Amino acid sequence: MNSVGEGCTDLKREYDQCFNRWFAEHFLKGDRSSDPCTEMFKKYQSCVQKAIKEKDIPIDGVEFMEQDKEKPDS
């Protein structure tokens, strides 16, 4: 599946491959050490956030994409 931003698709594929490899080869075997794909995910996430802004896609209610806003008090 392609990413929301055309320029993000390669980053998505790289991250997916990294995560799937780590999950199968480490996590499922009990090695829950740090995920080596974290930095790759951050790059992909940043690309997606930029694409969403450029395409003016409404993201109301999608808290994980709104890192800069304060979370409402519970």
CHARMM internal coordinates of N, CA and C (Angstrom, degrees):
IC EDIT
DIST 1 N 1 CA 1.4422
DIST 1 CA 1 C 1.5250
ANGL 1 N 1 CA 1 C 108.65
DIST 1 C 2 N 1.2982
ANGL 1 CA 1 C 2 N 116.11
DIHE 1 N 1 CA 1 C 2 N 136.53
DIST 2 N 2 CA 1.4564
ANGL 1 C 2 N 2 CA 120.93
DIHE 1 CA 1 C 2 N 2 CA 178.45
DIST 2 CA 2 C 1.5163
ANGL 2 N 2 CA 2 C 110.63
DIHE 1 C 2 N 2 CA 2 C -78.38
DIST 2 C 3 N 1.3062
ANGL 2 CA 2 C 3 N 114.90
DIHE 2 N 2 CA 2 C 3 N 163.52
DIST 3 N 3 CA 1.4528
ANGL 2 C 3 N 3 CA 121.42
DIHE 2 CA 2 C 3 N 3 CA 179.21
DIST 3 CA 3 C 1.5212
ANGL 3 N 3 CA 3 C 110.11
DIHE 2 C 3 N 3 CA 3 C -84.97
DIST 3 C 4 N 1.3289
ANGL 3 CA 3 C 4 N 115.86
DIHE 3 N 3 CA 3 C 4 N 166.98
DIST 4 N 4 CA 1.4612
ANGL 3 C 4 N 4 CA 121.46
DIHE 3 CA 3 C 4 N 4 CA 178.33
DIST 4 CA 4 C 1.5266
ANGL 4 N 4 CA 4 C 110.97
DIHE 3 C 4 N 4 CA 4 C -62.28
DIST 4 C 5 N 1.2975
ANGL 4 CA 4 C 5 N 117.42
DIHE 4 N 4 CA 4 C 5 N -29.99
DIST 5 N 5 CA 1.4635
ANGL 4 C 5 N 5 CA 121.68
DIHE 4 CA 4 C 5 N 5 CA 177.08
DIST 5 CA 5 C 1.5213
ANGL 5 N 5 CA 5 C 109.45
DIHE 4 C 5 N 5 CA 5 C -111.40
DIST 5 C 6 N 1.3148
ANGL 5 CA 5 C 6 N 117.12
DIHE 5 N 5 CA 5 C 6 N 128.06
DIST 6 N 6 CA 1.4667
ANGL 5 C 6 N 6 CA 120.22
DIHE 5 CA 5 C 6 N 6 CA -177.73
DIST 6 CA 6 C 1.5238
ANGL 6 N 6 CA 6 C 111.79
DIHE 5 C 6 N 6 CA 6 C -53.95
DIST 6 C 7 N 1.3072
ANGL 6 CA 6 C 7 N 116.70
DIHE 6 N 6 CA 6 C 7 N -38.79
DIST 7 N 7 CA 1.4538
ANGL 6 C 7 N 7 CA 121.08
DIHE 6 CA 6 C 7 N 7 CA -179.51
DIST 7 CA 7 C 1.5197
ANGL 7 N 7 CA 7 C 113.58
DIHE 6 C 7 N 7 CA 7 C -71.32
DIST 7 C 8 N 1.3182
ANGL 7 CA 7 C 8 N 117.26
DIHE 7 N 7 CA 7 C 8 N -9.40
DIST 8 N 8 CA 1.4646
ANGL 7 C 8 N 8 CA 121.73
DIHE 7 CA 7 C 8 N 8 CA -178.12
DIST 8 CA 8 C 1.5272
ANGL 8 N 8 CA 8 C 112.83
DIHE 7 C 8 N 8 CA 8 C -97.88
DIST 8 C 9 N 1.3113
ANGL 8 CA 8 C 9 N 117.67
DIHE 8 N 8 CA 8 C 9 N -9.41
DIST 9 N 9 CA 1.4608
ANGL 8 C 9 N 9 CA 120.94
DIHE 8 CA 8 C 9 N 9 CA -173.55
DIST 9 CA 9 C 1.5241
ANGL 9 N 9 CA 9 C 112.68
DIHE 8 C 9 N 9 CA 9 C -61.21
DIST 9 C 10 N 1.3294
ANGL 9 CA 9 C 10 N 117.94
DIHE 9 N 9 CA 9 C 10 N -42.91
DIST 10 N 10 CA 1.4661
ANGL 9 C 10 N 10 CA 119.76
DIHE 9 CA 9 C 10 N 10 CA 179.16
DIST 10 CA 10 C 1.5211
ANGL 10 N 10 CA 10 C 111.08
DIHE 9 C 10 N 10 CA 10 C -64.95
DIST 10 C 11 N 1.3344
ANGL 10 CA 10 C 11 N 116.90
DIHE 10 N 10 CA 10 C 11 N -39.66
DIST 11 N 11 CA 1.4643
ANGL 10 C 11 N 11 CA 120.54
DIHE 10 CA 10 C 11 N 11 CA 176.97
DIST 11 CA 11 C 1.5277
ANGL 11 N 11 CA 11 C 110.79
DIHE 10 C 11 N 11 CA 11 C -62.67
DIST 11 C 12 N 1.3332
ANGL 11 CA 11 C 12 N 116.26
DIHE 11 N 11 CA 11 C 12 N -39.64
DIST 12 N 12 CA 1.4633
ANGL 11 C 12 N 12 CA 120.96
DIHE 11 CA 11 C 12 N 12 CA 178.76
DIST 12 CA 12 C 1.5198
ANGL 12 N 12 CA 12 C 110.08
DIHE 11 C 12 N 12 CA 12 C -63.03
DIST 12 C 13 N 1.3065
ANGL 12 CA 12 C 13 N 117.24
DIHE 12 N 12 CA 12 C 13 N -46.52
DIST 13 N 13 CA 1.4686
ANGL 12 C 13 N 13 CA 120.51
DIHE 12 CA 12 C 13 N 13 CA -179.20
DIST 13 CA 13 C 1.5228
ANGL 13 N 13 CA 13 C 111.42
DIHE 12 C 13 N 13 CA 13 C -63.03
DIST 13 C 14 N 1.3204
ANGL 13 CA 13 C 14 N 117.03
DIHE 13 N 13 CA 13 C 14 N -42.19
DIST 14 N 14 CA 1.4661
ANGL 13 C 14 N 14 CA 120.59
DIHE 13 CA 13 C 14 N 14 CA 178.40
DIST 14 CA 14 C 1.5266
ANGL 14 N 14 CA 14 C 110.69
DIHE 13 C 14 N 14 CA 14 C -62.29
DIST 14 C 15 N 1.3137
ANGL 14 CA 14 C 15 N 116.38
DIHE 14 N 14 CA 14 C 15 N -44.89
DIST 15 N 15 CA 1.4568
ANGL 14 C 15 N 15 CA 119.97
DIHE 14 CA 14 C 15 N 15 CA 179.19
DIST 15 CA 15 C 1.5243
ANGL 15 N 15 CA 15 C 110.59
DIHE 14 C 15 N 15 CA 15 C -64.33
DIST 15 C 16 N 1.3339
ANGL 15 CA 15 C 16 N 117.48
DIHE 15 N 15 CA 15 C 16 N -46.70
DIST 16 N 16 CA 1.4634
ANGL 15 C 16 N 16 CA 120.80
DIHE 15 CA 15 C 16 N 16 CA -179.98
DIST 16 CA 16 C 1.5253
ANGL 16 N 16 CA 16 C 111.32
DIHE 15 C 16 N 16 CA 16 C -56.59
DIST 16 C 17 N 1.3291
ANGL 16 CA 16 C 17 N 116.51
DIHE 16 N 16 CA 16 C 17 N -44.54
DIST 17 N 17 CA 1.4623
ANGL 16 C 17 N 17 CA 120.31
DIHE 16 CA 16 C 17 N 17 CA 179.40
DIST 17 CA 17 C 1.5172
ANGL 17 N 17 CA 17 C 111.20
DIHE 16 C 17 N 17 CA 17 C -63.71
DIST 17 C 18 N 1.3145
ANGL 17 CA 17 C 18 N 117.38
DIHE 17 N 17 CA 17 C 18 N -44.71
DIST 18 N 18 CA 1.4585
ANGL 17 C 18 N 18 CA 122.07
DIHE 17 CA 17 C 18 N 18 CA 179.46
DIST 18 CA 18 C 1.5254
ANGL 18 N 18 CA 18 C 110.34
DIHE 17 C 18 N 18 CA 18 C -61.46
DIST 18 C 19 N 1.3156
ANGL 18 CA 18 C 19 N 116.78
DIHE 18 N 18 CA 18 C 19 N -49.41
DIST 19 N 19 CA 1.4599
ANGL 18 C 19 N 19 CA 120.60
DIHE 18 CA 18 C 19 N 19 CA -177.78
DIST 19 CA 19 C 1.5171
ANGL 19 N 19 CA 19 C 111.08
DIHE 18 C 19 N 19 CA 19 C -63.54
DIST 19 C 20 N 1.3240
ANGL 19 CA 19 C 20 N 117.66
DIHE 19 N 19 CA 19 C 20 N -46.42
DIST 20 N 20 CA 1.4669
ANGL 19 C 20 N 20 CA 120.76
DIHE 19 CA 19 C 20 N 20 CA -178.64
DIST 20 CA 20 C 1.5271
ANGL 20 N 20 CA 20 C 111.12
DIHE 19 C 20 N 20 CA 20 C -60.75
DIST 20 C 21 N 1.3261
ANGL 20 CA 20 C 21 N 116.58
DIHE 20 N 20 CA 20 C 21 N -40.07
DIST 21 N 21 CA 1.4615
ANGL 20 C 21 N 21 CA 120.82
DIHE 20 CA 20 C 21 N 21 CA 178.50
DIST 21 CA 21 C 1.5339
ANGL 21 N 21 CA 21 C 110.03
DIHE 20 C 21 N 21 CA 21 C -64.56
DIST 21 C 22 N 1.3435
ANGL 21 CA 21 C 22 N 116.59
DIHE 21 N 21 CA 21 C 22 N -49.02
DIST 22 N 22 CA 1.4646
ANGL 21 C 22 N 22 CA 120.80
DIHE 21 CA 21 C 22 N 22 CA 179.72
DIST 22 CA 22 C 1.5279
ANGL 22 N 22 CA 22 C 111.13
DIHE 21 C 22 N 22 CA 22 C -61.15
DIST 22 C 23 N 1.3218
ANGL 22 CA 22 C 23 N 116.61
DIHE 22 N 22 CA 22 C 23 N -43.43
DIST 23 N 23 CA 1.4627
ANGL 22 C 23 N 23 CA 121.20
DIHE 22 CA 22 C 23 N 23 CA -177.76
DIST 23 CA 23 C 1.5273
ANGL 23 N 23 CA 23 C 110.41
DIHE 22 C 23 N 23 CA 23 C -62.11
DIST 23 C 24 N 1.3248
ANGL 23 CA 23 C 24 N 117.63
DIHE 23 N 23 CA 23 C 24 N -47.93
DIST 24 N 24 CA 1.4625
ANGL 23 C 24 N 24 CA 122.05
DIHE 23 CA 23 C 24 N 24 CA -177.41
DIST 24 CA 24 C 1.5259
ANGL 24 N 24 CA 24 C 112.47
DIHE 23 C 24 N 24 CA 24 C -72.02
DIST 24 C 25 N 1.3168
ANGL 24 CA 24 C 25 N 117.02
DIHE 24 N 24 CA 24 C 25 N -41.92
DIST 25 N 25 CA 1.4617
ANGL 24 C 25 N 25 CA 120.44
DIHE 24 CA 24 C 25 N 25 CA -172.54
DIST 25 CA 25 C 1.5310
ANGL 25 N 25 CA 25 C 113.60
DIHE 24 C 25 N 25 CA 25 C -87.73
DIST 25 C 26 N 1.3140
ANGL 25 CA 25 C 26 N 117.76
DIHE 25 N 25 CA 25 C 26 N -18.66
DIST 26 N 26 CA 1.4566
ANGL 25 C 26 N 26 CA 120.03
DIHE 25 CA 25 C 26 N 26 CA -176.28
DIST 26 CA 26 C 1.5265
ANGL 26 N 26 CA 26 C 112.89
DIHE 25 C 26 N 26 CA 26 C -125.64
DIST 26 C 27 N 1.3340
ANGL 26 CA 26 C 27 N 116.17
DIHE 26 N 26 CA 26 C 27 N -61.46
DIST 27 N 27 CA 1.4659
ANGL 26 C 27 N 27 CA 120.38
DIHE 26 CA 26 C 27 N 27 CA -173.27
DIST 27 CA 27 C 1.5228
ANGL 27 N 27 CA 27 C 111.97
DIHE 26 C 27 N 27 CA 27 C -58.05
DIST 27 C 28 N 1.3283
ANGL 27 CA 27 C 28 N 117.89
DIHE 27 N 27 CA 27 C 28 N -48.53
DIST 28 N 28 CA 1.4580
ANGL 27 C 28 N 28 CA 121.05
DIHE 27 CA 27 C 28 N 28 CA -177.79
DIST 28 CA 28 C 1.5273
ANGL 28 N 28 CA 28 C 112.68
DIHE 27 C 28 N 28 CA 28 C -67.34
DIST 28 C 29 N 1.3244
ANGL 28 CA 28 C 29 N 116.44
DIHE 28 N 28 CA 28 C 29 N -17.49
DIST 29 N 29 CA 1.4592
ANGL 28 C 29 N 29 CA 120.81
DIHE 28 CA 28 C 29 N 29 CA 179.08
DIST 29 CA 29 C 1.5303
ANGL 29 N 29 CA 29 C 111.54
DIHE 28 C 29 N 29 CA 29 C -97.60
DIST 29 C 30 N 1.3248
ANGL 29 CA 29 C 30 N 116.56
DIHE 29 N 29 CA 29 C 30 N 11.03
DIST 30 N 30 CA 1.4514
ANGL 29 C 30 N 30 CA 121.37
DIHE 29 CA 29 C 30 N 30 CA 175.20
DIST 30 CA 30 C 1.5187
ANGL 30 N 30 CA 30 C 115.35
DIHE 29 C 30 N 30 CA 30 C 94.74
DIST 30 C 31 N 1.3201
ANGL 30 CA 30 C 31 N 118.05
DIHE 30 N 30 CA 30 C 31 N -6.18
DIST 31 N 31 CA 1.4648
ANGL 30 C 31 N 31 CA 121.18
DIHE 30 CA 30 C 31 N 31 CA 178.17
DIST 31 CA 31 C 1.5189
ANGL 31 N 31 CA 31 C 108.04
DIHE 30 C 31 N 31 CA 31 C -86.44
DIST 31 C 32 N 1.3188
ANGL 31 CA 31 C 32 N 115.11
DIHE 31 N 31 CA 31 C 32 N 99.05
DIST 32 N 32 CA 1.4644
ANGL 31 C 32 N 32 CA 119.54
DIHE 31 CA 31 C 32 N 32 CA -177.22
DIST 32 CA 32 C 1.5232
ANGL 32 N 32 CA 32 C 111.09
DIHE 31 C 32 N 32 CA 32 C -105.29
DIST 32 C 33 N 1.3276
ANGL 32 CA 32 C 33 N 114.31
DIHE 32 N 32 CA 32 C 33 N 31.98
DIST 33 N 33 CA 1.4598
ANGL 32 C 33 N 33 CA 118.76
DIHE 32 CA 32 C 33 N 33 CA 176.79
DIST 33 CA 33 C 1.5207
ANGL 33 N 33 CA 33 C 108.70
DIHE 32 C 33 N 33 CA 33 C -66.31
DIST 33 C 34 N 1.2826
ANGL 33 CA 33 C 34 N 116.38
DIHE 33 N 33 CA 33 C 34 N 176.57
DIST 34 N 34 CA 1.4636
ANGL 33 C 34 N 34 CA 120.64
DIHE 33 CA 33 C 34 N 34 CA -173.65
DIST 34 CA 34 C 1.5264
ANGL 34 N 34 CA 34 C 112.23
DIHE 33 C 34 N 34 CA 34 C -54.42
DIST 34 C 35 N 1.2910
ANGL 34 CA 34 C 35 N 114.16
DIHE 34 N 34 CA 34 C 35 N 144.78
DIST 35 N 35 CA 1.4624
ANGL 34 C 35 N 35 CA 122.90
DIHE 34 CA 34 C 35 N 35 CA 179.63
DIST 35 CA 35 C 1.5277
ANGL 35 N 35 CA 35 C 108.52
DIHE 34 C 35 N 35 CA 35 C -75.38
DIST 35 C 36 N 1.3326
ANGL 35 CA 35 C 36 N 118.94
DIHE 35 N 35 CA 35 C 36 N 117.79
DIST 36 N 36 CA 1.4561
ANGL 35 C 36 N 36 CA 120.88
DIHE 35 CA 35 C 36 N 36 CA -178.28
DIST 36 CA 36 C 1.5306
ANGL 36 N 36 CA 36 C 113.46
DIHE 35 C 36 N 36 CA 36 C -71.98
DIST 36 C 37 N 1.3118
ANGL 36 CA 36 C 37 N 116.67
DIHE 36 N 36 CA 36 C 37 N -2.87
DIST 37 N 37 CA 1.4649
ANGL 36 C 37 N 37 CA 121.19
DIHE 36 CA 36 C 37 N 37 CA -175.55
DIST 37 CA 37 C 1.5214
ANGL 37 N 37 CA 37 C 112.96
DIHE 36 C 37 N 37 CA 37 C -99.32
DIST 37 C 38 N 1.3208
ANGL 37 CA 37 C 38 N 117.41
DIHE 37 N 37 CA 37 C 38 N 4.76
DIST 38 N 38 CA 1.4610
ANGL 37 C 38 N 38 CA 121.68
DIHE 37 CA 37 C 38 N 38 CA -174.21
DIST 38 CA 38 C 1.5253
ANGL 38 N 38 CA 38 C 112.81
DIHE 37 C 38 N 38 CA 38 C -58.48
DIST 38 C 39 N 1.3077
ANGL 38 CA 38 C 39 N 117.38
DIHE 38 N 38 CA 38 C 39 N -47.11
DIST 39 N 39 CA 1.4745
ANGL 38 C 39 N 39 CA 119.93
DIHE 38 CA 38 C 39 N 39 CA -179.35
DIST 39 CA 39 C 1.5259
ANGL 39 N 39 CA 39 C 111.19
DIHE 38 C 39 N 39 CA 39 C -64.95
DIST 39 C 40 N 1.3238
ANGL 39 CA 39 C 40 N 116.13
DIHE 39 N 39 CA 39 C 40 N -37.69
DIST 40 N 40 CA 1.4579
ANGL 39 C 40 N 40 CA 121.07
DIHE 39 CA 39 C 40 N 40 CA 177.92
DIST 40 CA 40 C 1.5320
ANGL 40 N 40 CA 40 C 109.83
DIHE 39 C 40 N 40 CA 40 C -62.98
DIST 40 C 41 N 1.3376
ANGL 40 CA 40 C 41 N 115.91
DIHE 40 N 40 CA 40 C 41 N -40.85
DIST 41 N 41 CA 1.4587
ANGL 40 C 41 N 41 CA 120.28
DIHE 40 CA 40 C 41 N 41 CA 178.41
DIST 41 CA 41 C 1.5179
ANGL 41 N 41 CA 41 C 111.00
DIHE 40 C 41 N 41 CA 41 C -63.70
DIST 41 C 42 N 1.3190
ANGL 41 CA 41 C 42 N 116.92
DIHE 41 N 41 CA 41 C 42 N -42.14
DIST 42 N 42 CA 1.4714
ANGL 41 C 42 N 42 CA 120.53
DIHE 41 CA 41 C 42 N 42 CA -179.74
DIST 42 CA 42 C 1.5286
ANGL 42 N 42 CA 42 C 111.16
DIHE 41 C 42 N 42 CA 42 C -60.73
DIST 42 C 43 N 1.3266
ANGL 42 CA 42 C 43 N 117.13
DIHE 42 N 42 CA 42 C 43 N -40.10
DIST 43 N 43 CA 1.4714
ANGL 42 C 43 N 43 CA 120.75
DIHE 42 CA 42 C 43 N 43 CA 177.61
DIST 43 CA 43 C 1.5266
ANGL 43 N 43 CA 43 C 110.47
DIHE 42 C 43 N 43 CA 43 C -64.29
DIST 43 C 44 N 1.3286
ANGL 43 CA 43 C 44 N 115.79
DIHE 43 N 43 CA 43 C 44 N -44.10
DIST 44 N 44 CA 1.4598
ANGL 43 C 44 N 44 CA 120.23
DIHE 43 CA 43 C 44 N 44 CA 179.05
DIST 44 CA 44 C 1.5273
ANGL 44 N 44 CA 44 C 110.45
DIHE 43 C 44 N 44 CA 44 C -63.85
DIST 44 C 45 N 1.3245
ANGL 44 CA 44 C 45 N 116.94
DIHE 44 N 44 CA 44 C 45 N -45.05
DIST 45 N 45 CA 1.4606
ANGL 44 C 45 N 45 CA 121.61
DIHE 44 CA 44 C 45 N 45 CA -179.70
DIST 45 CA 45 C 1.5287
ANGL 45 N 45 CA 45 C 110.89
DIHE 44 C 45 N 45 CA 45 C -59.81
DIST 45 C 46 N 1.3148
ANGL 45 CA 45 C 46 N 116.81
DIHE 45 N 45 CA 45 C 46 N -42.96
DIST 46 N 46 CA 1.4577
ANGL 45 C 46 N 46 CA 121.20
DIHE 45 CA 45 C 46 N 46 CA 179.15
DIST 46 CA 46 C 1.5276
ANGL 46 N 46 CA 46 C 110.81
DIHE 45 C 46 N 46 CA 46 C -62.47
DIST 46 C 47 N 1.3149
ANGL 46 CA 46 C 47 N 116.35
DIHE 46 N 46 CA 46 C 47 N -41.60
DIST 47 N 47 CA 1.4667
ANGL 46 C 47 N 47 CA 121.20
DIHE 46 CA 46 C 47 N 47 CA 178.77
DIST 47 CA 47 C 1.5285
ANGL 47 N 47 CA 47 C 110.58
DIHE 46 C 47 N 47 CA 47 C -62.80
DIST 47 C 48 N 1.3245
ANGL 47 CA 47 C 48 N 116.53
DIHE 47 N 47 CA 47 C 48 N -43.85
DIST 48 N 48 CA 1.4646
ANGL 47 C 48 N 48 CA 120.97
DIHE 47 CA 47 C 48 N 48 CA 179.89
DIST 48 CA 48 C 1.5288
ANGL 48 N 48 CA 48 C 110.55
DIHE 47 C 48 N 48 CA 48 C -64.32
DIST 48 C 49 N 1.3244
ANGL 48 CA 48 C 49 N 116.70
DIHE 48 N 48 CA 48 C 49 N -43.52
DIST 49 N 49 CA 1.4651
ANGL 48 C 49 N 49 CA 119.76
DIHE 48 CA 48 C 49 N 49 CA 179.19
DIST 49 CA 49 C 1.5247
ANGL 49 N 49 CA 49 C 110.66
DIHE 48 C 49 N 49 CA 49 C -59.74
DIST 49 C 50 N 1.3248
ANGL 49 CA 49 C 50 N 116.95
DIHE 49 N 49 CA 49 C 50 N -41.93
DIST 50 N 50 CA 1.4617
ANGL 49 C 50 N 50 CA 121.15
DIHE 49 CA 49 C 50 N 50 CA 178.62
DIST 50 CA 50 C 1.5306
ANGL 50 N 50 CA 50 C 110.70
DIHE 49 C 50 N 50 CA 50 C -63.96
DIST 50 C 51 N 1.3302
ANGL 50 CA 50 C 51 N 117.10
DIHE 50 N 50 CA 50 C 51 N -43.69
DIST 51 N 51 CA 1.4664
ANGL 50 C 51 N 51 CA 121.27
DIHE 50 CA 50 C 51 N 51 CA 179.93
DIST 51 CA 51 C 1.5177
ANGL 51 N 51 CA 51 C 111.35
DIHE 50 C 51 N 51 CA 51 C -63.16
DIST 51 C 52 N 1.3218
ANGL 51 CA 51 C 52 N 116.51
DIHE 51 N 51 CA 51 C 52 N -39.56
DIST 52 N 52 CA 1.4691
ANGL 51 C 52 N 52 CA 120.58
DIHE 51 CA 51 C 52 N 52 CA 179.35
DIST 52 CA 52 C 1.5220
ANGL 52 N 52 CA 52 C 110.16
DIHE 51 C 52 N 52 CA 52 C -63.68
DIST 52 C 53 N 1.3174
ANGL 52 CA 52 C 53 N 116.75
DIHE 52 N 52 CA 52 C 53 N -42.13
DIST 53 N 53 CA 1.4660
ANGL 52 C 53 N 53 CA 119.94
DIHE 52 CA 52 C 53 N 53 CA 178.23
DIST 53 CA 53 C 1.5219
ANGL 53 N 53 CA 53 C 111.30
DIHE 52 C 53 N 53 CA 53 C -65.69
DIST 53 C 54 N 1.3415
ANGL 53 CA 53 C 54 N 116.44
DIHE 53 N 53 CA 53 C 54 N -43.37
DIST 54 N 54 CA 1.4641
ANGL 53 C 54 N 54 CA 120.59
DIHE 53 CA 53 C 54 N 54 CA -179.28
DIST 54 CA 54 C 1.5239
ANGL 54 N 54 CA 54 C 111.90
DIHE 53 C 54 N 54 CA 54 C -63.85
DIST 54 C 55 N 1.3253
ANGL 54 CA 54 C 55 N 116.98
DIHE 54 N 54 CA 54 C 55 N -35.62
DIST 55 N 55 CA 1.4626
ANGL 54 C 55 N 55 CA 121.13
DIHE 54 CA 54 C 55 N 55 CA -179.22
DIST 55 CA 55 C 1.5203
ANGL 55 N 55 CA 55 C 112.15
DIHE 54 C 55 N 55 CA 55 C -88.97
DIST 55 C 56 N 1.3382
ANGL 55 CA 55 C 56 N 115.79
DIHE 55 N 55 CA 55 C 56 N -1.06
DIST 56 N 56 CA 1.4637
ANGL 55 C 56 N 56 CA 121.88
DIHE 55 CA 55 C 56 N 56 CA 179.13
DIST 56 CA 56 C 1.5244
ANGL 56 N 56 CA 56 C 111.55
DIHE 55 C 56 N 56 CA 56 C 53.95
DIST 56 C 57 N 1.3369
ANGL 56 CA 56 C 57 N 115.66
DIHE 56 N 56 CA 56 C 57 N 46.05
DIST 57 N 57 CA 1.4609
ANGL 56 C 57 N 57 CA 121.72
DIHE 56 CA 56 C 57 N 57 CA 178.38
DIST 57 CA 57 C 1.5255
ANGL 57 N 57 CA 57 C 107.88
DIHE 56 C 57 N 57 CA 57 C -85.03
DIST 57 C 58 N 1.3359
ANGL 57 CA 57 C 58 N 117.64
DIHE 57 N 57 CA 57 C 58 N 125.12
DIST 58 N 58 CA 1.4688
ANGL 57 C 58 N 58 CA 119.73
DIHE 57 CA 57 C 58 N 58 CA 179.88
DIST 58 CA 58 C 1.5232
ANGL 58 N 58 CA 58 C 110.03
DIHE 57 C 58 N 58 CA 58 C -68.53
DIST 58 C 59 N 1.3247
ANGL 58 CA 58 C 59 N 115.89
DIHE 58 N 58 CA 58 C 59 N 132.39
DIST 59 N 59 CA 1.4614
ANGL 58 C 59 N 59 CA 120.29
DIHE 58 CA 58 C 59 N 59 CA -178.96
DIST 59 CA 59 C 1.5268
ANGL 59 N 59 CA 59 C 111.45
DIHE 58 C 59 N 59 CA 59 C -124.74
DIST 59 C 60 N 1.3033
ANGL 59 CA 59 C 60 N 117.41
DIHE 59 N 59 CA 59 C 60 N 25.15
DIST 60 N 60 CA 1.4655
ANGL 59 C 60 N 60 CA 120.49
DIHE 59 CA 59 C 60 N 60 CA 178.91
DIST 60 CA 60 C 1.5137
ANGL 60 N 60 CA 60 C 109.66
DIHE 59 C 60 N 60 CA 60 C -56.02
DIST 60 C 61 N 1.3247
ANGL 60 CA 60 C 61 N 116.01
DIHE 60 N 60 CA 60 C 61 N 132.18
DIST 61 N 61 CA 1.4451
ANGL 60 C 61 N 61 CA 121.33
DIHE 60 CA 60 C 61 N 61 CA 178.16
DIST 61 CA 61 C 1.5235
ANGL 61 N 61 CA 61 C 114.18
DIHE 60 C 61 N 61 CA 61 C 87.66
DIST 61 C 62 N 1.3103
ANGL 61 CA 61 C 62 N 117.31
DIHE 61 N 61 CA 61 C 62 N -0.54
DIST 62 N 62 CA 1.4609
ANGL 61 C 62 N 62 CA 120.72
DIHE 61 CA 61 C 62 N 62 CA 179.02
DIST 62 CA 62 C 1.5231
ANGL 62 N 62 CA 62 C 106.80
DIHE 61 C 62 N 62 CA 62 C -102.75
DIST 62 C 63 N 1.3181
ANGL 62 CA 62 C 63 N 115.47
DIHE 62 N 62 CA 62 C 63 N 84.30
DIST 63 N 63 CA 1.4607
ANGL 62 C 63 N 63 CA 121.24
DIHE 62 CA 62 C 63 N 63 CA -171.69
DIST 63 CA 63 C 1.5180
ANGL 63 N 63 CA 63 C 114.30
DIHE 62 C 63 N 63 CA 63 C -62.69
DIST 63 C 64 N 1.3305
ANGL 63 CA 63 C 64 N 118.54
DIHE 63 N 63 CA 63 C 64 N -36.59
DIST 64 N 64 CA 1.4530
ANGL 63 C 64 N 64 CA 119.37
DIHE 63 CA 63 C 64 N 64 CA -175.93
DIST 64 CA 64 C 1.5207
ANGL 64 N 64 CA 64 C 112.37
DIHE 63 C 64 N 64 CA 64 C -65.61
DIST 64 C 65 N 1.3164
ANGL 64 CA 64 C 65 N 117.72
DIHE 64 N 64 CA 64 C 65 N -19.11
DIST 65 N 65 CA 1.4609
ANGL 64 C 65 N 65 CA 121.03
DIHE 64 CA 64 C 65 N 65 CA 178.87
DIST 65 CA 65 C 1.5210
ANGL 65 N 65 CA 65 C 111.16
DIHE 64 C 65 N 65 CA 65 C -89.78
DIST 65 C 66 N 1.3119
ANGL 65 CA 65 C 66 N 117.87
DIHE 65 N 65 CA 65 C 66 N -12.38
DIST 66 N 66 CA 1.4547
ANGL 65 C 66 N 66 CA 122.29
DIHE 65 CA 65 C 66 N 66 CA -175.28
DIST 66 CA 66 C 1.5153
ANGL 66 N 66 CA 66 C 110.54
DIHE 65 C 66 N 66 CA 66 C -106.18
DIST 66 C 67 N 1.3122
ANGL 66 CA 66 C 67 N 117.67
DIHE 66 N 66 CA 66 C 67 N 58.88
DIST 67 N 67 CA 1.4501
ANGL 66 C 67 N 67 CA 122.11
DIHE 66 CA 66 C 67 N 67 CA -175.60
DIST 67 CA 67 C 1.5208
ANGL 67 N 67 CA 67 C 113.02
DIHE 66 C 67 N 67 CA 67 C -66.41
DIST 67 C 68 N 1.3058
ANGL 67 CA 67 C 68 N 118.60
DIHE 67 N 67 CA 67 C 68 N -27.06
DIST 68 N 68 CA 1.4490
ANGL 67 C 68 N 68 CA 121.65
DIHE 67 CA 67 C 68 N 68 CA -175.09
DIST 68 CA 68 C 1.5277
ANGL 68 N 68 CA 68 C 113.13
DIHE 67 C 68 N 68 CA 68 C -80.19
DIST 68 C 69 N 1.3296
ANGL 68 CA 68 C 69 N 116.83
DIHE 68 N 68 CA 68 C 69 N -16.75
DIST 69 N 69 CA 1.4569
ANGL 68 C 69 N 69 CA 120.23
DIHE 68 CA 68 C 69 N 69 CA -178.18
DIST 69 CA 69 C 1.5128
ANGL 69 N 69 CA 69 C 109.31
DIHE 68 C 69 N 69 CA 69 C -90.32
DIST 69 C 70 N 1.3276
ANGL 69 CA 69 C 70 N 115.09
DIHE 69 N 69 CA 69 C 70 N 148.84
DIST 70 N 70 CA 1.4680
ANGL 69 C 70 N 70 CA 119.60
DIHE 69 CA 69 C 70 N 70 CA 177.21
DIST 70 CA 70 C 1.5243
ANGL 70 N 70 CA 70 C 108.67
DIHE 69 C 70 N 70 CA 70 C -73.35
DIST 70 C 71 N 1.3407
ANGL 70 CA 70 C 71 N 114.92
DIHE 70 N 70 CA 70 C 71 N 143.68
DIST 71 N 71 CA 1.4563
ANGL 70 C 71 N 71 CA 120.06
DIHE 70 CA 70 C 71 N 71 CA 176.75
DIST 71 CA 71 C 1.5152
ANGL 71 N 71 CA 71 C 108.27
DIHE 70 C 71 N 71 CA 71 C -77.26
DIST 71 C 72 N 1.3413
ANGL 71 CA 71 C 72 N 116.38
DIHE 71 N 71 CA 71 C 72 N 141.30
DIST 72 N 72 CA 1.4637
ANGL 71 C 72 N 72 CA 119.29
DIHE 71 CA 71 C 72 N 72 CA 179.18
DIST 72 CA 72 C 1.5209
ANGL 72 N 72 CA 72 C 110.52
DIHE 71 C 72 N 72 CA 72 C -66.17
DIST 72 C 73 N 1.3429
ANGL 72 CA 72 C 73 N 115.37
DIHE 72 N 72 CA 72 C 73 N 149.17
DIST 73 N 73 CA 1.4581
ANGL 72 C 73 N 73 CA 120.38
DIHE 72 CA 72 C 73 N 73 CA 178.00
DIST 73 CA 73 C 1.5265
ANGL 73 N 73 CA 73 C 109.14
DIHE 72 C 73 N 73 CA 73 C -70.92
DIST 73 C 74 N 1.3288
ANGL 73 CA 73 C 74 N 114.99
DIHE 73 N 73 CA 73 C 74 N 141.50
DIST 74 N 74 CA 1.4780
ANGL 73 C 74 N 74 CA 119.73
DIHE 73 CA 73 C 74 N 74 CA 179.33
DIST 74 CA 74 C 1.4936
ANGL 74 N 74 CA 74 C 110.86
DIHE 73 C 74 N 74 CA 74 C -91.90
END
COOR INIT
IC SEED 1 N 1 CA 1 C
IC BUILD
